[in-house]
Amino acid sequence: MPRPLRWFRRLPLRSRLALLTAAAVAFAVAVVSVICWFLVEQKLYDEVDSQLTTQLVKGDVTLNDVVATFRNCSPQNTPDNLAGQRNPYYRQIVQADGTTCALTDAGTVRVSGSDLRLATNPTASLEVYRDGVSSDGTPVRVLTAPLYLRPGVPFPNFVQTVAYPLKDTRSTLNELALLLLGVSGIGVVGAGAAGLGIARAGLKPVDELTEAVEHVARTEDLTVRIPVEGEDEIARLSRSFNSMTAALGDSRDRQAQLIADAGHELRTPLTSLRTNIELLARSEQTGRAIPPDDRKALMTSVKAQMTELASLIGDLQELSRSDSTHAPDTLDVVALHEITRAALDRARLRGPELTITAELQPWYVRAEPAALERAVVNVLDNAVKFSPPGGSIEVALHAGTLTVRDHGPGIPADDLPHVFERFWRSPSARSLPGSGLGLSIVARTVQQSGGRIALDPAEGGGTEASISIPGAATPPPPAPPQAPPGSPMGSPPQSPPQSPPQSPSR
């Protein structure tokens, strides 16, 4: 940045606005004042030129008249002097050699080159206006015109000159210049004061916003809100700040609630695990052996608690990922029916005594494959977990809607609004394994894919879960593999081994 502008950047914003306003007004006033001054000057000079034109000798003259005038060139004999009046006009006749003859007692006017050129080569109807100086140094306005022998025929070697003092005209212009300068100064000062006042009033919301930001930075109080008035840019900025603080406050509240809920959920398995380990340690320290059956049950409990902790930590890691990491335009096109079919195979392994039927139509969606499979597995696991022994589960995929219907005890109407909340578990399900995060993860995955999920009571008992995800363009079929050099043509391609899907943590 140029050095002269650094001081300007250091000024407060309101001072800069006031200075810019004053500068803009000063420029506008200066332009208007200069234009006004020149217009008035031209008008005054036009009036003087008009008066000079009326003083010209309009009649025809003869050579004898001119010779007699030069022979008796004495201003004291003019009619104005004989009447006792002083003629303000300078009138004289100029010869081509520069000789002049004053016709009034005002004096003579210094001859210029234009006067001599016109006297040497007079041209009819040619009048020359110029600024000149009299013999005593007075600024005058001069009009030089030919003398005429008869209409249209100028007299050779002689011209007439008429001049008028510019003292009054220039005095008027000087007074006008002082007046315009004073008015301009008052206007600039007033504009600067008005700009400062307007800047203060206009930047008041910015000051409030600054105070609010400083307060939040100092106290971490996210409940601060700025009053919003109007629909201008400042109002939009205030609304954006209020929305930001509200979002930050909600995020902090959710984070605190997540930590509190996670601590509560971790406390139970950790307490049980600590008790079991203490029993094992005390048995080793005291030398009192634990009965084999009790020791086996104790080790089974320790393994179950460790599995529950691992599942809970995995769910927390899944929820800790930012929702913005999977924007819709970065997701892959996957086959929902294939993912559902793979999830069904895993569900049948977990509930071999259940009858699981499926009717799946092809449907392609835009989602993260691993997360979507985890969501479908969680929904099927819930159906398996709450189905009675020997029960049945119906799964269907039609027109982009996946439904999973079980015949379990169902969900009470009072619990339906809370089923997708983190760590929420129905009182009837608290004794069952799980962290209370499965459906929350399912809901977030479906929402990232632009879909929706709902749990509703099913007719005849049980629960029906429905997942609807917008369809995506069907991916093109894979190109056939190229046969390597030396291999027999037409041999079937070898499909790479597929690793089984990993079991999601619950």
N, C-alpha and C positions, 0 to 999 in steps of 0.2 A: 504494500500500500504506500502511495506517495507520502512523504513526510508531512506536507501541509495538511493532510486529512487525518492524521493520527489524533490530533487534539480534538477533532470533531467526533471521532469514534469514542473518545473517552467521556464525552458529555452524556448526561442522562437522556433517556429517550424523549421526555417531554421538552427538554431544552433543545434537542435537535429538531423536533417538530416545530417549536416556536421559531427557531432560526430559519428553518426552511420556509415557513409561512411568511416571515418578514422579508426574506430574500425574494420570494416569488412576488409579493406585493410591491416591494421596492422596484423590481424589474418592470412590472406592469405599469406602475405609476411613472417611472422614468420614461418609458416609451410613450405613454400618453402625454406627459408634460412636454417632451421634445416635439412631438407632432403638433401639439397645441401651440407651442411657441413659434414654430415655423409657419403654421397657418396664419397666426396673427401677424407675424412679420410680413408675410406675403400680402395680406389684406392691407396693412398700413402702407406698404410700398406701392400697391396698386392705387390707393387713394392719392398719394403724392404724385405718382406718374400721371394720373388723370388731371390733377391741378396744373402740372407743368404743361400738359398739352394745351390747356386753355390759354396759356401765356404766350404761345407762339404767334409770330406775325403771319397772319393768314392772307393778307392782301398782296397784290403784285408790286414790285419795286423796280426802280430803274437804276442805271449806272450812276446817274447824277445824284440819286438819293443816297446811295452807298458812299460815293466820294464825299458828299457834303457831311455825311455822318462821321466819317473818319477825320475830315478836316476840322470839324467843330466837336470833336469827341470830348464832351464835358458833361458828367452826370448832373451838375448843378442846374442845368437847363431843362431837365426832364419835367414832364407835367406833374409827377408825384412830388418832386422837391418844391416846385412852385406852389403847390397846395399845402405845403408844410407837413406832409406825411412821409414816413420812411417806408420805402417799398421793401418787403421781406425777400423778394425774388432777386436773384442774380440774373441779369440779362446782358448779353454781349454779342458782338459780331466778330467772327474769327476769320482771318484771311489765311490763304493757303500757306503763307510763309510763317504763320504763327502769330502775326500781329493781331491784337485784340482791341476792341473798343467797347468799354462798359457803357450801358444805356441806363443804369440805375446807380444810386449812391451806395448800394450794398457792397460794391466792390467787384472784383473780377474772379473768375474761376480758372484754375490752372488747366492749360490746354493739354489734351492727351493725344496719343497717336491716332486713335479712332476719329477724333475731330479733324485732324489734318488730312487723313485719308478721305474723309467725306468731303472736305473742302476741295481737295485736288480732283476728286472724281465724284461730284455730287450725283446722287441717284434719286429720282422722283419717288415720293412716298416712303423714303427710308428715314426712320427715326431711330436714334441710338440712345438707350438708357444706360446709365452707369453711375457708380458711386465715385465722387471726386472730392477735391479739397479746394476751398477758396484761397485767395491770396493771403488771408490772415490765419489760415490753418483750420477753418471751420469745416467739419464734414458736411457735404451737401449731396443731394441727389441731382444728377445732371441729365438734361435732355438736349441732344444735338440734332438739328434738322436743317434742311436746305432752305435758302431764300429763293423765291420764285419770281421770274420775270413775268410770267403769265401762267395760268393753270397747267400743271403737268410739265413745265419747263423750268428746271432749277437754275439759279444764278451761278455762273462758274466762279471758282476760286474763293467763294465766300459761303459761310454757314452761320446760322444763328444758334446760340446756346442759352438755355434757360436752366437755372438751378434753384433748389430750395433747401434751406438748412435742415439737417436730420436730427437736430438736438432734441426736439420734442418726441420725434418718432423713437429714437434710441432710448430716451428716458422712459417712454411708455414700455418698451420691450424689456428694459432693465427691471422696472417695477413688476412686470408680469413674471420675469424669471425669478425674482425674489419671492413673489407670491406663490408660484408653482413649487419652488424649493421648500418653502415653509409648509405648504399643504402636503407635499410629498413626505417631508419628515414626520409630520403629525400622522399621516396615514401609515407610514412604516412602523412608527412606534406603537400606534394603535393596533396594527395588524399583529405585531409581535406579542403585545399584551393579550390580544384576543386569541392568538394561536397558543399561547401558554395556558390560558384559561381553558380553551377547548381541549388541549392535550391533557390537562389535569383531569377534566371531566371524562374524557374518552378513555383515559388509561386507569381510571379508578377501578374498574373490574380487574385489570391486569395487576394492580397493586393488591387487591384482595386475593387474587390467585397466587401471587408471590408470597403473601403472608400465609396463605393456607399451605403452600408447598413447604415453606420454612417451618411451619408448625408441625407438619407431618414428619419432616426430616428430623426435627428436634424431639418430638414426643412419640413418634410412631403411632399416632392416633389417626386411624383411617375412617373415623366417623365424621370427619370434617366435610361439610358441604358448602358450596358457594352459591349464593342466591343468583338465579338466572332471570334476566329481563331482556325481552326483545328477541329478535331473530338474526342479529348481525354476527360477524365473525367472533366477537368477544363472547357472545352468548354461546356460540357453538363450542368455543374453547372451554368455557365454564362447564357446559354439559359433558364434554369429553373428559374433563378432569374429574367431575363427579362420578361419571361412569367408571373411570379408571380406579378411583379410590374405593368405589363400591365393589368392583371386581376383585381388587386386591384384598379388601376386607373379607369378602366371601371366600377367597382362596385361603387366606390365613385361618379363617374359622374352620373350613373343611380340613385343612392340614392339622389344626389342633384337634379336631374331632377324630380324624384318622389316627393320630398318634394315641389319643386317649382310648379309642376302641381297640387299636392294635395292642396296646398295653394290657387292656382288660382281657382280650382273647388270649394273649400270650401268658397271662398270669396262671391260668388254670393248668395248661399242660406243663408249664415250668414247675409249678408247685408239686404236681403229681410226680413229675420226673425227679425233682429234688428229693421227695419223700422216699421214692423207691431206691434211689442211689444211696441215700443215707442208711436205709435198712441193709443194703448190701455191704456198705462200708462198715457198719456196726457189727455185722456178722463176721467180717474178716478181722476186725479189731478184737472182739471178745472171744473169738474161736468157737462160737456157738453156730453150728451149721444150720442152715435153713432147710426144712424138709424139701425133698426134690420136687414135689408137686407145687409147693408154694414158691420155690425158686423159679420153676418154669413159668408159673403165672406172673411172677414179678418181672422176669425178663420179657415176657410177652407184652406186659403193660409198658415197660420202658421202650420197647420197639415201637409200639403203637403211638406213644407220646412223641417219640422222635419223628415218626412219619407225619404225625399231625403238625408238628412244628415246621418240618420241611415244606409241607403243603401250604401252610399259612404264610411262610416266608416267600414261597413262589407266587402266591396270589398277591401279596403286597408288592413284590417286584413288578408284576404285571400292571397293577393299578398305578404304580409310580411313574410309568412311562407317560410322556406328554401326549395329549390327544392330537397335537399338531404334527406329530411325527408321521402320521399316516393320512395325509390329505387325500381327498378323493381322486385327484389326478395322478397320484403316485401309487395307487393300488393296482393289483394285477387282476386280470380277468380269469376267474376260476369257475369250475363246474360245481355248482351247489349240490347236484344230485350225486356226484362222485364223492364229495366230502361227506355227505349224509350216509352214503353206503359204507364208507370206511368207519364212520362213527357207530353205525349199527353193528358192525362186526365186533367192535370193542364192547358195546353194550350187551350183546348176547353172551360174551365171556363173563361179564360181571353179574348177569342174571340168568344163568342157564336154566333155571326152573320156570322162567317166564316165557310167554308166547309173544313174540315181537313180529308183527306183520308190517310190511312197507309197500307203498305204491308211489314210485318216484318217477316224475316226468323230467326230461332234461331242462335245465335252467342255468344260465350263466350269469354271474354277478361280478361286480368289481369290489374286491376285498383283499385283505391279507390272508393268504391260505392258512397259515398255522393258527392265527387268531380265530378265523372263522371255524376251523375244525374244532378248536378248543371250546368255542361257544356251543356248537351243536352237541359235542360230547357232554358238556355240563348239563344241557337241557335233558338229554337222554339219561344221564346218571341220576338226575332228580326223579325222573319217571321211574327208573329201576329202583331207587332207594325207597320210594313211597308206595310202590306197588305191593299188594299182598302176595304171599307165596302162591304160585300157580296162576297168577293173574296174567293179564294180557296188556300189550301196549300197541296202539295203532299209530303208524307214522305215514304221512302223506305229503307229497310235494306237487302242488298244482298251481300253475300260473304265478310262480314266484312266491308262493306262501307255503312255508313248511309248518305243518301241525304235528304235535306230539301229544297223544291223548292217553292218559293212564286211568286206572280204576282204583286209585288209592283213596285215602280219607278226604282228599280235597283241601282247599285253602279257605279258612273262614273269611267271610266278607270284610271283617274288620282288619284282617291282615293283608289284604290285596294291595292297598296303597303303599305298603312298606316292603314288598318282596324284593324290590330292586335297590334298596338302600344298603350301604356297606355295613357289614357285620350284623345286619339284622337277621334274626332267626326266630321262627315261630316258637311259642312255648312248647308245642307238641313235638318240635324237632330238635330241641336243645340236647336231648340225650343221644342223638344220632351224630355220626362223624361229619365233619365239615367245618368251614371257617365263616360261613355267612357271606362270602365274597363271590361265590360262583355266579349267581344271577346278576350281580353288579357288573362283573366282567363281561357277561353275555350282553347285557344292555349296552355297554360302551362299545363293544365290537360291532354290534348291529347298527348303532347310530353312526359310527365311523363309515360304514358302508352305505349310508343314506337310507337305511331301513328302520323298522320299528318292531318291537316285541311286546307281547301281551300275554298275561296269564288269566284265564277265565274258568269259572266252574263249568264242568261238563255235565251234560244231561245224563242222569242215572248215576251220578257220583263221579268223583275223580276230578282231575284238572286237565285242561287243554291249553298247551302252550303254542302260540302262533308267532312265526317269524316271517316278516314280509320284507324283501329286499328288491329294489328296482333291478330290472334285467340289464345286461350289457351285451354288446355285439359279440356274436359267437367267434371265438378265435379261429383262424384258418388252420386247416389240418397240417400236421408236420410234413415236411418234404421227405420223400423216401431217401434213406441213406445211400450214399454213393459206394459202390463196390470198390474195395481197395485193389490196387494193381496185383494181378496174379491170382485173384480169387475167382472161383467159377461163377459166371453170371447166372442169375436166377436163384441163387441160394437164399433162403429166408434170413432176414436180418436178425442178429442176436440182440435181444432186449437187455438193457443193463439191469442188474439186480436192484430191486427196490427195498429200501430199508423200512421196517415197520414203523408206523407213527409212534411218537413218544407219548407216554401217558401223561396227561396234563395234571398239574397239581391242583388239588381241590382245597 
